[in-house]
Each structure stands twice: as C-alpha cells, then as structure tokens.
Amino acid sequence: MPHTAPTAWSGRHDGQEAAEPQRLARWHHRVQPWHPQAQGGVVLMGFAVDEGVRRNQGRVGAAGGPAALRQALANLPAPAQTAVWDAGDLRCDGQGLEAVQAELSATVARARAQGALPLVLGGGHEVAWGTFGGLVAPGQAPKRLLVLNLDAHFDLRQASAPNSGTAFAQMHRWCQNHGQPFAYTALGISRFANTPALFDHARATGTRWRLDEDLQTPADWQQAQQELDADLHACDAVYLTVCLDVLSAALAPGVSAPAALGVPLPLLERVIEQVKASGKLIAADMAELNPALDRDQQTARVGARLLARIAGLPL
C-alpha cells in the first residue's frame, strides 16, 4: 500500500514574544518524521481512506481528513514534554481496503513496539479495524482490552464486505475466535441513527452504551463517568476511537452523517482526560472528518482540539 512521507508542517512563529522558546512552541515546531530508532512519544499516522464509507453508502470525502487535521493541529500549542512523530499517510488503491487496513495494523504494532502512543488520523471509521489489528498483534494483545467508542453509531453491521459500519462486529468475531472478552462501550449512540436490529445486535454482543439524549446534563455526565470508571478498572488497556459524528451538526458539520443532537464537547473532553488519567490508553484514532463538507474548517478544528487533548496538554 502507498505510504506517503510526512508532509512539511508549517504555521505561525512567535519569535518576537519575550518568552522561553519551549513556551512558544506549536505543533508544527515539534513534529518530526517518524523513523525506526524513534522511541516513545506520540506517532501520528494518517489513514487517508474512505472506501469503507463508499461501501456503506455514505458521503465520501473522509480520505482528506488526515491532511485537514494536520493543518488544524499545526498552530495549536505543542504538548508538554511529549515527542510528536509523523509516520505519513496510508492510502487505498482502488478497492483494496482490507490490504490498507492490514498495513495500518502493522504500523500501529510497530509504534507500540517502539514505546509510542499510536494516534491515527482517519479516514472513515473502517480505520478502527486497522487500529485494533495492531493492538492485538501476536505478543502484544492485552488480556482485557476496553474498546471505547465515542460515536452516534454502533458500527456493528453485518455485511458481505467490510465497510465503515462493520469494524466493531469484526472485533467481536475476532474476540470470539481467539477466546478473548469483547469489552465494547459506546457513548453517544443515537436511537435515530441505529435500527432496532442494531440495538438487538448490541445487546447480543454484550455492548455497553449510553444514548446521546442521556448525556446532556451534568448529572448525566457524572453517571456516565462513574460507569466508565468501572469499565476502566476492569480492563488492562484502553483503545479510544472517536467518530466526529458524535458531536452535533452545529459543531461538526463536516462528517458523512451529521447529528441533530450529539454529545456536548465538554463531556467528550472529560472522558478523554478520564481515560488518560487511568494510565491505560494504548492507542486512539479519529474518524469521519470530511473536509469537503466542512464549514470554515470548524469540524477540523474541533477534531484537532480533541486530538491535542489525547496527545497531551501544552505547558
């Protein structure tokens, strides 16, 4: 699969300000090309693919997501004392989705072997199957992996070919075939974006979820975070996947399926910090940014803010 070299990062320079250089650093100052000797930090890797969206009859364009997210990240204050690497983008030739997912799995596994946190920039939500594959590579799979999906959709579809809506059903089958527990929690599920059959399948697979309508008030948030605490305590590691359609269309118009209600942004940020505070986060990805449908880079900016929280807050 084509694996492009990292693009040149550029952005604002604040050299005239009277401050220590490290306190003026932005992402574009800190990002370095990832290489085999790189150790630790965060590795950005692009999944510039939306073949799964096309197969799922969605609005294509998410292949442009990684570039838009990098552009939105470039001028944000750099994370404190965290090396940031860029592994470039994986692209899909024609309909070769499965091959590029396998290459993403291999890249995620390499990043973990080098002590880094893989942070994957999608792409459609078929990215999740690729990320997951790297986490359960031979010799690396945690005993109990919590898959935490911030999403309006379960993505537990049954289909003749994998697509952007099948990733978590594929994970469920993998767990069954390998005798592993399927620990899957989805926050932000919309009853208007999932058929009753999908809710039935979620129950049958032991999926835990909270609806978007039940995540609107501070009391809702407190209860959800208490439940998440129990999930975090019970697991050995966490894989966090964020589909930007979990946010309302007012905040995130640039997605394949904009949400009428969505989950408030402050709650998503609380959840991210809660996961990070557990010390169990081993990978994260972001899906469904479609720059062609975005308005004034609004969705990209929200996505970049969440990615920056995952990578680490500035000084």
C-alpha positions as CSV (number, residue, x, y, z in Angstrom):
1,M,0.0,0.0,0.0
2,P,1.3,3.5,-0.7
3,H,2.7,5.0,2.4
4,T,3.4,8.7,1.8
5,A,6.2,10.5,3.6
6,P,5.1,13.1,6.2
7,T,4.2,16.4,4.7
8,A,6.0,19.5,5.8
9,W,4.4,21.1,8.8
10,S,4.2,24.9,8.8
11,G,2.5,27.6,10.8
12,R,2.8,30.7,12.9
13,H,6.1,31.8,14.6
14,D,6.0,33.9,17.7
15,G,9.7,34.8,17.9
16,Q,9.1,38.4,18.9
17,E,7.5,37.5,22.2
18,A,9.6,37.6,25.3
19,A,9.4,34.0,26.5
20,E,11.4,30.8,26.7
21,P,11.5,29.1,23.2
22,Q,9.8,26.0,24.5
23,R,6.9,28.1,25.7
24,L,6.3,29.4,22.2
25,A,6.3,26.0,20.6
26,R,3.4,25.0,18.4
27,W,2.8,21.6,16.8
28,H,4.5,22.5,13.6
29,H,7.7,23.3,15.6
30,R,7.7,19.9,17.4
31,V,6.6,17.3,14.9
32,Q,9.4,15.2,13.4
33,P,9.3,12.4,10.8
34,W,9.0,9.0,12.5
35,H,11.9,6.6,12.0
36,P,12.9,3.1,13.2
37,Q,15.0,4.5,16.0
38,A,12.3,6.8,17.4
39,Q,11.3,6.0,20.9
40,G,8.2,7.0,22.9
41,G,6.0,10.0,22.4
42,V,3.0,10.1,20.1
43,V,3.1,8.8,16.5
44,L,0.6,10.4,14.1
45,M,-0.4,8.1,11.2
46,G,-2.8,9.0,8.5
47,F,-5.5,6.7,7.1
48,A,-6.4,8.6,4.0
49,V,-9.2,6.2,3.1
50,D,-12.9,6.3,2.7
51,E,-13.5,3.2,0.6
52,G,-15.4,1.8,3.7
53,V,-17.7,4.9,3.6
54,R,-18.4,4.3,-0.1
55,R,-19.2,0.6,0.6
56,N,-21.5,1.8,3.4
57,Q,-23.4,4.1,1.1
58,G,-22.1,7.2,2.9
59,R,-20.9,10.6,1.6
60,V,-17.3,10.1,0.5
61,G,-14.5,12.6,1.2
62,A,-13.0,11.4,4.5
63,A,-9.8,10.5,2.7
64,G,-9.0,14.2,3.0
65,G,-9.3,14.0,6.8
66,P,-5.7,13.5,7.8
67,A,-4.5,16.5,5.9
68,A,-7.2,18.7,7.3
69,L,-6.5,17.5,10.8
70,R,-2.8,18.2,10.5
71,Q,-3.5,21.7,9.2
72,A,-5.8,22.3,12.1
73,L,-3.2,20.9,14.6
74,A,-0.2,22.9,13.2
75,N,-0.8,26.1,15.1
76,L,-2.0,24.7,18.4
77,P,0.4,25.0,21.3
78,A,2.6,21.9,21.5
79,P,2.0,19.2,24.1
80,A,4.3,19.5,27.1
81,Q,7.4,17.3,27.1
82,T,6.0,14.8,24.6
83,A,7.8,13.9,21.4
84,V,5.5,14.0,18.4
85,W,6.3,11.9,15.3
86,D,4.6,11.8,11.9
87,A,4.5,8.5,10.1
88,G,2.8,9.8,6.9
89,D,-0.4,8.6,5.3
90,L,-1.6,5.2,4.1
91,R,-3.8,5.4,1.0
92,C,-6.1,3.0,-0.7
93,D,-5.6,1.9,-4.3
94,G,-8.9,1.3,-5.8
95,Q,-11.0,-1.0,-3.6
96,G,-8.1,-2.6,-1.7
97,L,-9.5,-1.6,1.7
98,E,-8.5,-4.8,3.5
99,A,-4.9,-4.5,2.5
100,V,-4.5,-1.0,3.7
101,Q,-6.2,-1.9,7.0
102,A,-3.6,-4.7,7.4
103,E,-0.8,-2.2,6.7
104,L,-2.3,0.2,9.3
105,S,-2.3,-2.7,11.8
106,A,1.4,-3.4,11.2
107,T,2.2,0.3,11.6
108,V,0.3,0.6,14.9
109,A,2.1,-2.6,16.2
110,R,5.5,-1.1,15.2
111,A,4.7,2.2,17.0
112,R,3.7,0.3,20.2
113,A,6.9,-1.8,20.0
114,Q,8.8,1.5,19.9
115,G,7.1,2.6,23.1
116,A,4.8,5.2,21.4
117,L,1.2,6.0,21.5
118,P,-0.3,5.5,18.1
119,L,-2.7,8.3,17.2
120,V,-4.4,7.5,13.9
121,L,-6.0,10.2,11.7
122,G,-8.9,9.0,9.6
123,G,-10.5,8.4,7.2
124,G,-13.7,6.6,7.5
125,H,-14.5,4.6,10.6
126,E,-13.2,1.5,8.9
127,V,-9.9,2.8,10.4
128,A,-11.0,1.2,13.7
129,W,-10.5,-2.3,12.4
130,G,-6.9,-1.4,11.3
131,T,-6.1,0.2,14.6
132,F,-7.5,-2.8,16.5
133,G,-5.5,-5.3,14.5
134,G,-2.2,-3.6,15.6
135,L,-3.3,-3.8,19.3
136,V,-4.0,-7.5,19.2
137,A,-0.9,-8.4,17.2
138,P,0.8,-11.6,18.4
139,G,2.7,-10.9,21.6
140,Q,1.1,-7.5,22.2
141,A,-2.5,-8.2,22.9
142,P,-3.6,-7.2,26.4
143,K,-5.6,-9.7,28.4
144,R,-8.7,-7.5,28.5
145,L,-8.8,-4.6,26.1
146,L,-11.6,-2.0,26.5
147,V,-12.7,-0.6,23.2
148,L,-14.3,2.8,23.9
149,N,-16.2,4.3,21.0
150,L,-17.4,7.9,21.1
151,D,-19.9,7.7,18.3
152,A,-23.6,8.1,17.2
153,H,-23.5,4.7,15.6
154,F,-22.7,1.2,17.0
155,D,-20.9,0.2,13.8
156,L,-21.9,-3.4,14.4
157,R,-23.3,-4.0,11.0
158,Q,-23.3,-7.4,9.3
159,A,-22.2,-7.1,5.7
160,S,-20.9,-9.2,2.9
161,A,-17.8,-7.0,2.7
162,P,-16.2,-4.9,5.5
163,N,-17.1,-1.2,5.5
164,S,-17.2,1.8,7.7
165,G,-20.1,0.3,9.7
166,T,-18.7,-3.2,10.4
167,A,-15.5,-2.6,12.4
168,F,-16.8,-3.5,15.9
169,A,-18.7,-6.5,14.6
170,Q,-15.3,-7.6,13.2
171,M,-13.7,-7.1,16.6
172,H,-16.5,-9.1,18.2
173,R,-15.8,-12.0,15.8
174,W,-12.1,-11.8,16.5
175,C,-12.6,-12.0,20.2
176,Q,-14.9,-15.0,19.8
177,N,-12.4,-16.7,17.6
178,H,-9.5,-16.1,20.0
179,G,-11.3,-16.7,23.3
180,Q,-11.0,-13.1,24.4
181,P,-13.6,-11.0,26.1
182,F,-15.4,-8.4,23.9
183,A,-15.4,-5.3,26.1
184,Y,-17.0,-2.6,24.0
185,T,-18.6,0.6,25.3
186,A,-20.2,3.2,23.0
187,L,-21.1,6.7,24.3
188,G,-23.3,9.0,22.3
189,I,-25.4,6.4,20.5
190,S,-28.4,7.9,18.7
191,R,-31.7,6.0,18.6
192,F,-32.4,7.8,15.3
193,A,-29.2,6.6,13.7
194,N,-29.4,2.9,14.5
195,T,-32.2,0.4,13.6
196,P,-33.8,-1.8,16.3
197,A,-31.9,-4.7,14.7
198,L,-28.6,-2.9,15.5
199,F,-29.7,-2.4,19.1
200,D,-30.6,-6.1,19.3
201,H,-27.2,-7.0,18.0
202,A,-25.6,-4.7,20.5
203,R,-27.4,-6.5,23.3
204,A,-26.4,-9.9,21.9
205,T,-22.7,-9.0,21.8
206,G,-22.7,-7.6,25.3
207,T,-22.1,-4.0,24.2
208,R,-22.5,-1.3,26.8
209,W,-23.8,2.1,25.7
210,R,-25.3,5.4,26.6
211,L,-27.6,7.4,24.3
212,D,-26.8,10.9,23.2
213,E,-30.1,12.1,24.8
214,D,-28.9,10.7,28.2
215,L,-25.6,12.6,28.0
216,Q,-26.9,16.2,28.0
217,T,-26.7,17.4,31.7
218,P,-24.0,17.5,34.3
219,A,-25.9,14.8,36.2
220,D,-25.9,12.6,33.1
221,W,-22.2,13.2,32.7
222,Q,-21.5,12.2,36.3
223,Q,-23.3,9.0,36.0
224,A,-21.6,8.2,32.7
225,Q,-18.2,8.8,34.1
226,Q,-19.0,6.6,37.1
227,E,-19.9,3.8,34.8
228,L,-16.7,4.4,32.7
229,D,-14.7,4.3,35.9
230,A,-15.9,0.7,36.4
231,D,-15.0,-0.2,32.8
232,L,-11.6,1.3,33.2
233,H,-11.0,-0.5,36.5
234,A,-11.9,-3.8,34.9
235,C,-9.7,-3.6,31.9
236,D,-5.9,-3.9,31.3
237,A,-5.7,-1.4,28.4
238,V,-7.9,1.0,26.5
239,Y,-8.3,1.7,22.8
240,L,-10.2,5.0,22.3
241,T,-11.9,5.7,19.0
242,V,-13.6,9.0,18.2
243,C,-16.1,9.4,15.4
244,L,-16.7,13.1,14.9
245,D,-20.4,12.5,14.2
246,V,-20.8,12.0,17.9
247,L,-20.9,15.8,18.1
248,S,-23.9,17.9,17.0
249,A,-24.0,19.2,13.4
250,A,-23.7,22.7,14.8
251,L,-20.2,21.8,16.0
252,A,-19.3,19.1,13.4
253,P,-21.0,19.7,10.1
254,G,-18.1,18.1,8.1
255,V,-19.0,14.4,8.6
256,S,-20.7,11.8,6.5
257,A,-23.8,11.7,8.8
258,P,-24.2,14.9,10.8
259,A,-26.0,14.5,14.1
260,A,-29.1,16.5,15.1
261,L,-28.4,16.3,18.8
262,G,-25.0,15.0,19.5
263,V,-22.9,14.9,22.7
264,P,-21.6,18.1,24.3
265,L,-17.9,18.8,23.6
266,P,-17.1,19.4,27.3
267,L,-18.2,15.8,28.1
268,L,-16.0,14.3,25.4
269,E,-13.1,16.2,26.8
270,R,-13.8,15.0,30.3
271,V,-14.0,11.4,29.0
272,I,-10.6,11.8,27.2
273,E,-9.0,13.1,30.4
274,Q,-10.6,10.3,32.4
275,V,-9.2,7.7,30.1
276,K,-5.7,9.4,30.1
277,A,-5.7,9.6,33.9
278,S,-6.3,5.8,34.0
279,G,-2.8,5.3,32.6
280,K,-4.2,2.5,30.4
281,L,-4.6,4.2,27.0
282,I,-2.5,2.4,24.3
283,A,-4.0,3.8,21.1
284,A,-6.5,6.2,19.8
285,D,-7.9,7.2,16.4
286,M,-10.3,9.8,14.9
287,A,-12.8,9.1,12.1
288,E,-15.2,10.6,9.6
289,L,-13.8,14.2,9.1
290,N,-14.9,15.1,5.6
291,P,-13.3,18.4,4.6
292,A,-15.4,18.7,1.5
293,L,-18.5,19.0,3.8
294,D,-16.9,21.1,6.5
295,R,-17.7,24.8,7.1
296,D,-14.8,27.2,7.7
297,Q,-12.7,24.3,9.0
298,Q,-15.0,24.0,12.0
299,T,-15.1,20.2,12.3
300,A,-11.3,20.0,11.7
301,R,-10.7,22.5,14.5
302,V,-12.9,20.6,16.9
303,G,-11.2,17.3,15.9
304,A,-7.7,18.9,16.4
305,R,-8.7,20.1,19.9
306,L,-9.7,16.6,20.9
307,L,-6.5,15.1,19.3
308,A,-4.4,17.6,21.2
309,R,-6.1,16.5,24.5
310,I,-5.3,12.9,23.7
311,A,-1.6,13.7,22.9
312,G,-1.1,15.9,25.9
313,L,-1.9,19.4,27.0
314,P,0.6,22.3,26.5
315,L,2.8,23.7,29.2
